[in-house]
Structure formats: structure tokens, C-alpha cells
Amino acid sequence: MSYITFKNICKSYDNKTQVLKGIDLEVEEGELLTLLGPSGCGKSTLLRCLAGLEQVQQGHILLEGRDITVLDARQRQIGMVFQQYSLFPNMTVEQNMAFGLKIQRLSKAEINDRINEALAMVGLQDKADAYPAQLSGGQQQRVALARAIVTRPKVLLLDEPLSAIDAKLRKSLQVEIRRIQKQLNITTIFVTHDQDEAMVMSDRICLLNCGKIEQMDTPIAIYTHP
């Protein structure tokens, strides 16, 4: 059985604009699947439906065989990294990362251990007391990634997290994200409209267009037989 299953997912806005048109998709445990396609094709909408930030009009979403279609977002155990970082500007890096852990009611000792571990993964051990405004864009994105993984989610969702970063740093972060994903063996769905990024990072690519899946395969297969 697949780790994540989308069954006939349909999503419309204002009962007119159909963004997702019967999406059937399976994601295996531990893989990094990239949703690739032009702006407006439904990539981010599908991601938000999985996260519980959008409700579907039709179909079902299963995680580990459990139907989570109508489950509250807080109960899905899914971590998400957005394009805009979404860090609390009035909190330090450590406080930003501790926020979700406090909601889980973990002990202070475990919170500290998890924060130190996650910061080490993204190479920001010396930035725990810094505020977001004191960090570069790349560092802020690393903090956003660390904050997402520190809660140890079942699934990690990355919604065009590198699109606002310069090209040189972007290449470096692609490698870092892939390394961390493999190290944690965390099932990850990555959204991008950048073909090169998709080819570099993915186990499989799901090519979306106008709310439908056009092709789904390994990067090599899609490159050689589009």
C-alpha cells in the first residue's frame, strides 16, 4: 500500500474555476516526489489539500491507509515550508522552532534536544538567538526547513521554497534539502515550476497541466521520453 494516496481529487473555487480535475496519485514512503508544472496548474492547491489548508469537493486523501480528507490540519502530522518563510519576526530562531514543540507539550529538555539536532542538520547552530531580520534569505529558509522537521512530521511539504533565492545559493540549498530528506527518510512532496530543480532533486516527477496529471515517472524517463 502506498504511503500517501490521492483518489479522484477535485477542487474548484467559486464553483466555477476547476483547479484539480480528478487527480489520482500515489506517493511511496521515503521518496521525494516533485509536482512540476506552470503557474496555475494546481501544484500548490494539491499540496494545500494534503496539508488540510484547503478542502476538496470530491475524492479522498489517505495517509498510511487512513482517510484524512476531512481531518483538521493540526491532526495530520504534516510539516510545510512555504515560499515566504513565514517566520515570526518577533521571535528568535530558537523560539520560532520551539513554537510547534510547545503545542505538542514536550518537556523543555526534549525541546532543546530537538532544536539543537535540527539546527545542526541545517548548519545554523550559532544562530539560535538571532531574529529573522538578522538572517539572510538563505538562512531564513534553512530555519523554516528546520522548524518543519523539528516536529518530526510524517510528511514534509515544500511549496516552491527556493524561488526567492539567488541562483548560486539555490543550487546549494537543493543539495542540502535532498541530503536532509534522505538522512531522515521522510516522505516529501516538492512543488516547483523549475525543470532543472525537479530533475536534480526528485525520485519521481509528477507533471501537472491544467489540473490534470500529464506524465509521472523518474527524472531520467521523463527527460528521455517526454
Backbone as CSV, one residue per row, in Angstrom:
resi,resn,N_x,N_y,N_z,CA_x,CA_y,CA_z,C_x,C_y,C_z
1,MET,0.842,-1.191,0.000,0.000,0.000,0.000,0.880,1.245,0.000
2,SER,0.508,2.242,-0.797,1.258,3.490,-0.870,1.137,4.271,0.432
3,TYR,2.142,5.099,0.705,2.161,5.878,1.937,1.123,7.004,1.888
4,ILE,1.057,7.686,0.728,0.055,8.722,0.502,-0.720,8.375,-0.764
5,THR,-2.030,8.498,-0.698,-2.865,8.210,-1.864,-3.878,9.337,-2.077
6,PHE,-3.888,9.868,-3.282,-4.932,10.803,-3.704,-5.884,10.048,-4.625
7,LYS,-7.169,10.040,-4.294,-8.163,9.324,-5.095,-9.185,10.299,-5.668
8,ASN,-9.122,10.496,-6.976,-10.110,11.290,-7.703,-10.330,12.662,-7.059
9,ILE,-9.229,13.376,-6.798,-9.316,14.664,-6.115,-9.772,15.760,-7.082
10,CYS,-10.874,16.411,-6.710,-11.390,17.537,-7.482,-11.497,18.752,-6.567
11,LYS,-11.060,19.896,-7.086,-11.098,21.126,-6.304,-11.482,22.286,-7.209
12,SER,-12.476,23.044,-6.780,-12.913,24.219,-7.530,-12.981,25.423,-6.603
13,TYR,-12.847,26.602,-7.187,-13.040,27.844,-6.454,-14.267,28.558,-7.012
14,ASP,-15.115,29.024,-6.123,-16.348,29.729,-6.511,-17.267,28.864,-7.364
15,ASN,-17.102,27.543,-7.243,-17.914,26.588,-8.010,-17.807,26.796,-9.517
16,LYS,-16.769,27.491,-9.945,-16.593,27.752,-11.376,-15.225,27.299,-11.858
17,THR,-14.184,27.830,-11.228,-12.821,27.547,-11.666,-12.365,26.207,-11.110
18,GLN,-12.274,25.191,-11.962,-11.852,23.864,-11.520,-10.333,23.779,-11.594
19,VAL,-9.716,23.695,-10.425,-8.255,23.711,-10.350,-7.672,22.303,-10.434
20,LEU,-8.324,21.346,-9.775,-7.892,19.949,-9.813,-9.014,19.110,-10.426
21,LYS,-8.668,18.299,-11.408,-9.670,17.579,-12.187,-9.461,16.069,-12.093
22,GLY,-9.867,15.503,-10.972,-9.798,14.047,-10.811,-8.396,13.508,-10.682
23,ILE,-7.630,14.045,-9.747,-6.236,13.630,-9.557,-6.162,12.287,-8.833
24,ASP,-5.490,11.326,-9.453,-5.171,10.035,-8.839,-3.649,9.940,-8.758
25,LEU,-3.135,9.803,-7.539,-1.690,9.869,-7.347,-1.298,9.075,-6.109
26,GLU,-0.196,8.326,-6.215,0.320,7.572,-5.075,1.774,7.965,-4.823
27,VAL,2.097,8.147,-3.542,3.451,8.519,-3.131,3.979,7.444,-2.185
28,GLU,5.176,6.966,-2.461,5.753,5.898,-1.660,6.463,6.453,-0.428
29,GLU,6.557,5.652,0.600,7.218,6.072,1.833,8.693,6.348,1.580
30,GLY,9.163,7.491,2.064,10.576,7.835,1.965,11.014,8.458,0.656
31,GLU,10.106,8.608,-0.303,10.529,9.180,-1.578,10.315,10.690,-1.611
32,LEU,11.037,11.344,-2.523,10.811,12.756,-2.789,10.146,12.858,-4.148
33,LEU,8.891,13.239,-4.126,8.101,13.407,-5.345,7.967,14.897,-5.630
34,THR,8.253,15.290,-6.853,8.116,16.685,-7.243,6.889,16.882,-8.112
35,LEU,6.091,17.890,-7.760,4.980,18.336,-8.595,5.509,19.462,-9.466
36,LEU,5.580,19.211,-10.755,6.180,20.148,-11.706,5.128,20.622,-12.696
37,GLY,5.139,21.921,-12.970,4.200,22.441,-13.953,4.147,23.950,-13.915
38,PRO,3.459,24.564,-14.883,3.390,26.027,-14.952,2.531,26.614,-13.842
39,SER,2.626,27.900,-13.648,1.799,28.581,-12.650,0.323,28.369,-12.976
40,GLY,-0.462,28.095,-11.932,-1.897,27.912,-12.115,-2.333,26.517,-12.498
41,CYS,-1.384,25.551,-12.518,-1.751,24.194,-12.959,-2.319,23.345,-11.830
42,GLY,-2.240,23.824,-10.566,-2.819,23.084,-9.446,-1.819,22.473,-8.492
43,LYS,-0.512,22.745,-8.677,0.530,22.151,-7.836,0.339,22.499,-6.366
44,SER,0.327,23.786,-6.090,0.222,24.242,-4.698,-1.135,23.908,-4.096
45,THR,-2.163,23.928,-4.911,-3.501,23.583,-4.414,-3.541,22.143,-3.939
46,LEU,-2.938,21.228,-4.702,-2.896,19.822,-4.301,-2.124,19.663,-2.995
47,LEU,-1.031,20.405,-2.874,-0.231,20.366,-1.650,-1.046,20.857,-0.453
48,ARG,-1.765,21.940,-0.637,-2.568,22.518,0.439,-3.740,21.618,0.818
49,CYS,-4.267,20.873,-0.135,-5.328,19.897,0.169,-4.782,18.789,1.064
50,LEU,-3.567,18.333,0.782,-2.942,17.310,1.608,-2.662,17.841,3.013
51,ALA,-2.251,19.088,3.100,-1.931,19.690,4.405,-3.176,19.999,5.223
52,GLY,-4.333,20.037,4.571,-5.565,20.386,5.282,-5.853,21.870,5.274
53,LEU,-5.127,22.619,4.445,-5.342,24.061,4.344,-6.419,24.398,3.318
54,GLU,-6.758,23.431,2.483,-7.865,23.556,1.530,-8.706,22.287,1.616
55,GLN,-10.004,22.424,1.427,-10.904,21.273,1.422,-11.247,20.884,-0.015
56,VAL,-11.299,19.588,-0.275,-11.634,19.112,-1.622,-13.154,18.983,-1.763
57,GLN,-13.647,19.135,-2.992,-15.070,18.943,-3.252,-15.403,17.483,-3.523
58,GLN,-14.395,16.749,-3.979,-14.621,15.343,-4.347,-13.332,14.565,-4.181
59,GLY,-13.462,13.293,-3.792,-12.298,12.432,-3.680,-11.840,12.233,-2.246
60,HIS,-10.777,11.452,-2.090,-10.264,11.111,-0.766,-8.744,11.180,-0.755
61,ILE,-8.205,11.547,0.404,-6.760,11.562,0.622,-6.446,10.613,1.767
62,LEU,-5.550,9.660,1.522,-5.180,8.681,2.529,-3.714,8.841,2.901
63,LEU,-3.418,8.739,4.193,-2.053,8.748,4.710,-1.863,7.505,5.549
64,GLU,-0.937,6.643,5.146,-0.709,5.344,5.804,-2.008,4.529,5.856
65,GLY,-2.822,4.637,4.810,-4.062,3.877,4.736,-5.231,4.494,5.477
66,ARG,-4.988,5.616,6.162,-6.032,6.285,6.935,-6.597,7.467,6.140
67,ASP,-7.902,7.550,6.061,-8.551,8.638,5.336,-8.451,9.926,6.154
68,ILE,-7.729,10.912,5.626,-7.541,12.181,6.339,-8.243,13.336,5.615
69,THR,-9.124,13.019,4.683,-9.723,14.029,3.804,-10.343,15.187,4.572
70,VAL,-11.043,14.889,5.659,-11.732,15.947,6.414,-11.070,16.210,7.771
71,LEU,-9.912,15.620,7.975,-9.223,15.777,9.257,-8.665,17.195,9.379
72,ASP,-8.704,17.748,10.590,-8.159,19.077,10.839,-6.658,19.085,10.542
73,ALA,-6.169,20.209,10.015,-4.757,20.317,9.628,-3.815,19.990,10.779
74,ARG,-4.166,20.384,11.997,-3.304,20.168,13.157,-3.175,18.698,13.528
75,GLN,-4.075,17.870,13.025,-4.071,16.448,13.372,-3.403,15.576,12.314
76,ARG,-2.896,16.175,11.260,-2.377,15.389,10.136,-0.897,15.045,10.259
77,GLN,-0.177,15.680,11.183,1.263,15.439,11.374,2.053,15.674,10.088
78,ILE,1.785,16.833,9.501,2.442,17.219,8.248,3.178,18.534,8.457
79,GLY,4.447,18.572,8.025,5.237,19.790,8.096,5.271,20.463,6.736
80,MET,5.248,21.794,6.733,5.201,22.514,5.458,6.139,23.705,5.470
81,VAL,6.856,23.882,4.369,7.747,25.030,4.182,7.216,25.838,3.005
82,PHE,6.974,27.119,3.254,6.391,27.982,2.238,7.473,28.803,1.540
83,GLN,7.093,29.403,0.421,7.996,30.269,-0.329,8.395,31.494,0.490
84,GLN,7.465,31.996,1.332,7.702,33.249,2.047,8.342,33.055,3.427
85,TYR,8.808,31.857,3.744,9.464,31.537,5.022,8.480,31.492,6.192
86,SER,7.639,32.552,6.339,6.599,32.594,7.379,7.156,32.431,8.786
87,LEU,8.296,33.026,9.053,8.857,33.017,10.405,8.245,34.157,11.222
88,PHE,8.101,33.939,12.533,7.609,35.001,13.406,8.726,36.025,13.600
89,PRO,8.536,37.272,13.150,9.634,38.249,13.190,10.041,38.672,14.596
90,ASN,9.115,38.537,15.556,9.398,38.966,16.931,9.960,37.839,17.793
91,MET,10.253,36.700,17.188,10.810,35.558,17.912,12.192,35.223,17.376
92,THR,13.063,34.749,18.243,14.370,34.274,17.805,14.205,32.972,17.033
93,VAL,15.292,32.533,16.424,15.288,31.253,15.709,14.837,30.129,16.644
94,GLU,15.415,30.107,17.835,15.068,29.066,18.812,13.583,29.133,19.185
95,GLN,13.065,30.328,19.390,11.656,30.483,19.761,10.729,30.093,18.616
96,ASN,11.122,30.428,17.383,10.342,30.010,16.220,10.228,28.490,16.155
97,MET,11.343,27.824,16.401,11.364,26.370,16.307,10.653,25.701,17.477
98,ALA,10.672,26.354,18.623,10.050,25.782,19.815,8.531,25.892,19.789
99,PHE,8.007,26.780,18.967,6.569,27.070,18.970,5.726,25.809,18.779
100,GLY,6.013,25.044,17.726,5.243,23.826,17.451,5.476,22.740,18.489
101,LEU,6.675,22.700,19.041,7.001,21.681,20.036,6.266,21.940,21.349
102,LYS,6.073,23.214,21.672,5.324,23.547,22.889,3.861,23.156,22.750
103,ILE,3.334,23.292,21.530,1.958,22.870,21.279,1.821,21.360,21.486
104,GLN,2.900,20.626,21.159,2.905,19.176,21.381,3.132,18.815,22.848
105,ARG,3.384,19.833,23.665,3.567,19.667,25.113,4.742,18.752,25.461
106,LEU,5.834,18.962,24.757,7.048,18.212,25.061,7.771,18.865,26.234
107,SER,8.631,18.114,26.887,9.400,18.663,28.002,10.428,19.661,27.488
108,LYS,10.872,20.538,28.372,11.853,21.548,27.985,13.142,20.911,27.497
109,ALA,13.537,19.833,28.144,14.774,19.134,27.756,14.661,18.561,26.349
110,GLU,13.518,17.937,26.036,13.344,17.349,24.704,13.248,18.437,23.646
111,ILE,12.585,19.547,23.979,12.510,20.664,23.043,13.913,21.162,22.698
112,ASN,14.747,21.331,23.705,16.119,21.797,23.475,16.911,20.809,22.632
113,ASP,16.757,19.521,22.933,17.477,18.487,22.181,17.069,18.494,20.712
114,ARG,15.763,18.588,20.463,15.270,18.565,19.077,15.707,19.808,18.303
115,ILE,15.672,20.964,18.968,16.087,22.198,18.304,17.569,22.136,17.940
116,ASN,18.394,21.673,18.870,19.833,21.561,18.606,20.110,20.591,17.463
117,GLU,19.377,19.489,17.441,19.550,18.490,16.388,19.161,19.060,15.021
118,ALA,18.020,19.747,14.960,17.547,20.299,13.689,18.447,21.422,13.195
119,LEU,18.909,22.283,14.100,19.813,23.359,13.701,21.137,22.812,13.186
120,ALA,21.598,21.717,13.780,22.828,21.079,13.300,22.642,20.553,11.878
121,MET,21.468,20.022,11.589,21.186,19.484,10.244,21.277,20.564,9.175
122,VAL,20.823,21.774,9.523,20.825,22.856,8.527,22.024,23.792,8.687
123,GLY,22.945,23.450,9.600,24.176,24.215,9.761,24.006,25.590,10.358
124,LEU,23.057,25.741,11.278,22.800,27.050,11.885,22.863,26.997,13.415
125,GLN,23.765,26.183,13.941,23.867,26.043,15.399,24.167,27.376,16.091
126,ASP,24.853,28.271,15.390,25.261,29.535,16.006,24.232,30.653,15.838
127,LYS,23.062,30.324,15.281,22.048,31.355,15.021,20.810,31.202,15.894
128,ALA,20.869,30.409,16.926,19.689,30.133,17.752,19.095,31.391,18.367
129,ASP,19.947,32.370,18.723,19.475,33.579,19.397,19.223,34.742,18.438
130,ALA,19.398,34.494,17.134,19.195,35.559,16.154,17.715,35.708,15.808
131,TYR,17.344,36.914,15.380,15.994,37.172,14.890,15.991,37.068,13.360
132,PRO,14.834,36.744,12.758,14.776,36.593,11.301,15.372,37.764,10.524
133,ALA,15.159,38.990,10.997,15.675,40.168,10.295,17.202,40.212,10.274
134,GLN,17.834,39.456,11.160,19.297,39.429,11.225,19.886,38.328,10.345
135,LEU,19.034,37.596,9.639,19.474,36.473,8.815,19.313,36.781,7.333
136,SER,20.140,36.150,6.513,19.991,36.269,5.059,18.774,35.458,4.612
137,GLY,18.384,35.633,3.365,17.256,34.872,2.835,17.501,33.376,2.894
138,GLY,18.713,32.959,2.547,19.047,31.536,2.600,19.002,30.980,4.007
139,GLN,19.491,31.769,4.959,19.453,31.334,6.362,18.021,31.243,6.878
140,GLN,17.184,32.197,6.482,15.782,32.148,6.885,15.093,30.905,6.328
141,GLN,15.436,30.546,5.097,14.823,29.354,4.512,15.298,28.096,5.218
142,ARG,16.545,28.084,5.663,17.057,26.954,6.443,16.334,26.834,7.782
143,VAL,16.058,27.979,8.404,15.305,27.969,9.662,13.897,27.445,9.429
144,ALA,13.265,27.877,8.327,11.920,27.395,8.009,11.916,25.880,7.814
145,LEU,12.961,25.355,7.170,13.074,23.917,6.982,13.284,23.213,8.323
146,ALA,14.171,23.772,9.149,14.424,23.182,10.470,13.165,23.186,11.324
147,ARG,12.393,24.269,11.253,11.155,24.353,12.029,10.155,23.295,11.574
148,ALA,10.156,22.989,10.283,9.227,21.982,9.763,9.607,20.566,10.190
149,ILE,10.914,20.276,10.228,11.328,18.911,10.542,11.468,18.662,12.041
150,VAL,11.552,19.741,12.842,11.791,19.564,14.275,10.617,18.879,14.964
151,THR,9.422,18.996,14.394,8.242,18.353,14.983,8.131,16.880,14.577
152,ARG,9.068,16.436,13.727,9.108,15.048,13.231,7.791,14.647,12.569
153,PRO,7.432,15.358,11.505,6.179,15.062,10.806,6.258,13.775,9.998
154,LYS,5.103,13.240,9.651,5.053,12.051,8.805,5.375,12.398,7.356
155,VAL,5.033,13.634,6.971,5.227,14.088,5.596,5.769,15.509,5.622
156,LEU,6.697,15.813,4.705,7.226,17.164,4.557,6.782,17.715,3.209
157,LEU,6.158,18.901,3.233,5.691,19.556,2.019,6.501,20.828,1.792
158,LEU,7.010,20.984,0.585,7.848,22.136,0.241,7.230,22.861,-0.951
159,ASP,6.670,24.041,-0.703,5.956,24.783,-1.740,6.837,25.884,-2.323
160,GLU,7.542,25.552,-3.405,8.475,26.467,-4.067,9.349,27.217,-3.058
161,PRO,10.035,26.489,-2.185,10.769,27.143,-1.090,12.015,27.902,-1.529
162,LEU,12.478,27.683,-2.768,13.741,28.287,-3.189,13.569,29.355,-4.268
163,SER,12.337,29.664,-4.615,12.100,30.557,-5.751,12.539,31.992,-5.502
164,ALA,12.636,32.408,-4.233,13.020,33.790,-3.926,14.508,33.939,-3.617
165,ILE,15.284,32.875,-3.853,16.711,32.868,-3.501,17.555,32.912,-4.768
166,ASP,18.699,33.582,-4.699,19.548,33.729,-5.883,20.066,32.374,-6.364
167,ALA,20.430,32.320,-7.628,20.720,31.062,-8.315,21.826,30.242,-7.655
168,LYS,22.925,30.901,-7.250,24.065,30.176,-6.671,23.669,29.507,-5.357
169,LEU,23.012,30.269,-4.478,22.593,29.715,-3.197,21.509,28.660,-3.382
170,ARG,20.695,28.855,-4.390,19.614,27.911,-4.681,20.167,26.514,-4.958
171,LYS,21.233,26.450,-5.740,21.857,25.152,-6.039,22.335,24.475,-4.762
172,SER,22.955,25.257,-3.877,23.465,24.726,-2.617,22.329,24.195,-1.747
173,LEU,21.227,24.946,-1.672,20.097,24.526,-0.838,19.382,23.311,-1.420
174,GLN,19.384,23.176,-2.731,18.823,21.969,-3.344,19.537,20.724,-2.818
175,VAL,20.855,20.796,-2.785,21.666,19.675,-2.292,21.398,19.433,-0.811
176,GLU,21.308,20.513,-0.028,21.075,20.385,1.408,19.719,19.768,1.714
177,ILE,18.693,20.226,1.019,17.346,19.693,1.247,17.308,18.204,0.903
178,ARG,17.915,17.852,-0.210,17.938,16.440,-0.616,18.701,15.592,0.395
179,ARG,19.825,16.126,0.892,20.615,15.392,1.889,19.812,15.145,3.166
180,ILE,19.157,16.182,3.657,18.370,16.062,4.886,17.195,15.123,4.682
181,GLN,16.546,15.216,3.519,15.404,14.334,3.230,15.828,12.866,3.247
182,LYS,16.978,12.581,2.672,17.467,11.204,2.663,17.912,10.763,4.056
183,GLN,18.550,11.672,4.785,19.015,11.352,6.134,17.853,10.979,7.054
184,LEU,16.755,11.731,6.935,15.576,11.471,7.774,14.661,10.423,7.179
185,ASN,14.871,10.100,5.887,13.986,9.173,5.164,12.526,9.617,5.283
186,ILE,12.307,10.919,5.137,10.976,11.479,5.290,10.297,11.619,3.930
187,THR,9.073,11.160,3.845,8.294,11.272,2.619,8.054,12.747,2.326
188,THR,8.458,13.193,1.130,8.466,14.624,0.818,7.818,14.887,-0.537
189,ILE,6.993,15.930,-0.579,6.425,16.405,-1.847,6.917,17.830,-2.055
190,PHE,7.542,18.039,-3.192,8.211,19.298,-3.514,7.508,19.933,-4.712
191,VAL,7.156,21.196,-4.590,6.484,21.917,-5.676,7.451,22.890,-6.326
192,THR,7.525,22.856,-7.663,8.360,23.804,-8.388,7.860,23.933,-9.820
193,HIS,8.222,25.049,-10.463,7.979,25.183,-11.907,9.310,25.160,-12.657
194,ASP,10.401,24.877,-11.923,11.750,24.855,-12.486,12.120,23.426,-12.880
195,GLN,12.257,23.179,-14.160,12.542,21.825,-14.639,13.886,21.300,-14.133
196,ASP,14.903,22.148,-14.144,16.229,21.720,-13.681,16.172,21.308,-12.211
197,GLU,15.470,22.092,-11.405,15.330,21.787,-9.984,14.656,20.438,-9.788
198,ALA,13.609,20.193,-10.551,12.888,18.925,-10.453,13.787,17.745,-10.832
199,MET,14.578,17.912,-11.862,15.457,16.839,-12.331,16.527,16.507,-11.290
200,VAL,17.051,17.525,-10.623,18.133,17.340,-9.655,17.638,16.676,-8.372
201,MET,16.455,17.043,-7.906,16.038,16.702,-6.551,15.170,15.453,-6.432
202,SER,14.527,15.024,-7.499,13.404,14.091,-7.369,13.763,12.618,-7.501
203,ASP,13.005,11.797,-6.779,12.956,10.368,-7.083,12.007,10.140,-8.257
204,ARG,10.866,10.840,-8.200,9.903,10.820,-9.301,9.352,12.229,-9.507
205,ILE,8.911,12.473,-10.730,8.306,13.758,-11.077,6.885,13.522,-11.551
206,CYS,5.966,14.337,-11.028,4.576,14.321,-11.476,4.339,15.622,-12.238
207,LEU,4.150,15.511,-13.537,3.984,16.679,-14.386,2.500,17.038,-14.479
208,LEU,2.164,18.229,-13.975,0.775,18.700,-13.961,0.563,19.786,-15.005
209,ASN,-0.641,19.786,-15.588,-1.013,20.842,-16.520,-2.528,20.980,-16.513
210,CYS,-2.994,22.192,-16.264,-4.439,22.484,-16.265,-5.218,21.550,-15.347
211,GLY,-4.644,21.256,-14.178,-5.357,20.468,-13.181,-5.361,18.969,-13.399
212,LYS,-4.565,18.495,-14.362,-4.500,17.060,-14.646,-3.047,16.595,-14.679
213,ILE,-2.842,15.309,-14.411,-1.508,14.729,-14.498,-1.225,14.350,-15.949
214,GLU,-0.180,14.945,-16.526,0.199,14.649,-17.908,1.144,13.448,-17.992
215,GLN,2.058,13.362,-17.009,3.051,12.287,-17.006,3.624,12.145,-15.612
216,MET,3.988,10.917,-15.256,4.608,10.681,-13.955,5.640,9.572,-14.093
217,ASP,6.892,9.891,-13.762,7.959,8.905,-13.926,9.221,9.427,-13.248
218,THR,10.312,8.681,-13.396,11.596,9.120,-12.877,12.115,10.289,-13.721
219,PRO,13.024,11.100,-13.155,13.570,12.215,-13.943,14.182,11.771,-15.265
220,ILE,14.937,10.679,-15.243,15.589,10.203,-16.465,14.565,9.799,-17.509
221,ALA,13.515,9.083,-17.077,12.492,8.628,-18.031,11.738,9.809,-18.643
222,ILE,11.441,10.812,-17.831,10.727,11.982,-18.337,11.623,12.783,-19.285
223,TYR,12.902,12.870,-18.983,13.827,13.604,-19.828,14.016,12.918,-21.175
224,THR,14.128,11.604,-21.148,14.400,10.867,-22.394,13.141,10.541,-23.184
225,HIS,12.007,10.427,-22.507,10.750,10.100,-23.198,9.614,10.988,-22.711
226,PRO,9.676,12.281,-22.991,8.616,13.174,-22.510,7.296,12.941,-23.250
